[in-house]
Amino acid sequence: MAIGEFGGAAALPADNGFAFSTPMYWLYEMGQAALDPGRALADATKLFFKNPANPLSHTTYGKSVAAAMEVFERSTRRYGKPEWRIDSTLVGGERIAINIKTVWERPFCRLLHFERAFTRTPRRPQPKLLIVAPMSGHYATLLRGTVEAFLPNHDVYITDWRNARSVPLAEGRFDLDDYIDYVISILHMLGGDAHVIGVCQPSVPVLAAVALMEADKDPYVPHSMVLMGGPIDTRVSSNAVDKLAEERGIEWFRRNVITKVPFPHPGFMREVYPGFLQLNGFVSMNLDRHIEAHRQLFLNLVKGDGDGAQKHREFYDQYLAVMDLSAEFYLQTVDTVFIQHALPKGEMTHRGRKVNPAAITRVALLTVEGEHDDISGVGQTEAAHKLCVNIAAEDKAHYLQLGVGHYGVFNGSRFRSEIAPRISDFALSHNGSRGRSKVA
């Protein structure tokens, strides 16, 4: 099952009346272990048929066998967390080295700073930009392109969420309330002189965190917040899975998709929504496309198209790398956002305290959506404007990017050329102030 990025269409497991979640992770681990010998044999066979000293390596037969072995190995392996692979950026035409540092850390998250090694002070202001990455199955490295697009004009920070199966039970639980607390703590660490972006699923906790800080007259609220393709109100442009989640109720999810982490992972016995189940949902959404992509990989390997094969590897190394989510966070998010619609109804609470977006007056708001987004439908993110009624009109903006789907909202050529510049301009226009509607 996946409520895609906690925002829309995806596949749900069959409701066959059997609560299979308890042994699910153990069965998955057994399956992975059973495939290990096959993967090792496939890898060895691939090397044998790619060895230039082997005459068969120059034949169509040899290339086909090697290609088939690579496709099998890549289709069955478990993918680890990808590297960021960001070591420099261009600022004002000058190549600047990047040093990635951890500047804040909690059991379920660390904050990364993409520190730029300037040799001289840049002429253009470089506002701090906090990117709150989705905690929805993929690692924060899914936003590599997002980070790269902002580095030339911003001092970039990003939340790097930890895989729940790697967090020992002794570290305690993690739910949506904790998520909001993390965001507030990070904004305090940044000292208020910052702008925050909630990419997809974090739109709800980011809006909630800012609303709570405003209610407290917190001096460390950000100058602006940008909400991108997020499920603020899933009643708007709802898809079949949004409706199905509401129909089945939270207990169905608790019975069918929650399992315990098996030994020997550090998070042994922690209840999680497993990444492999989320991945099943991602792939099921566009199964034909993924099958065709792997068929094309096979053909590219046979004909020696190294560039085409490498693009496939780079994409799927990221796409197939998934993480487990803590059960309490997953269930509370599904219930609050997709079943109860608590935020748009004015019923969302944080540790018993009401979340009131109308309290926001000093933080500028920009919402961004994609025309063909099948995960967070058009209008779901823009709904934030109806909730934030006390932000001055000149401090609010909405942008609909034509011709892109969900991932095009925060990555790809149109994001780089059309969306990122708008966000940077919005941040610059609201930098160093608390908005025109600043409270006394």
Order of alpha helices (4+ residues) and beta strands (2+ residues): alpha-alpha-beta-beta-beta-beta-alpha-beta-alpha-beta-alpha-beta-alpha-alpha-beta-beta-alpha-alpha-alpha-beta-alpha-alpha-beta-beta-beta-alpha-beta-alpha
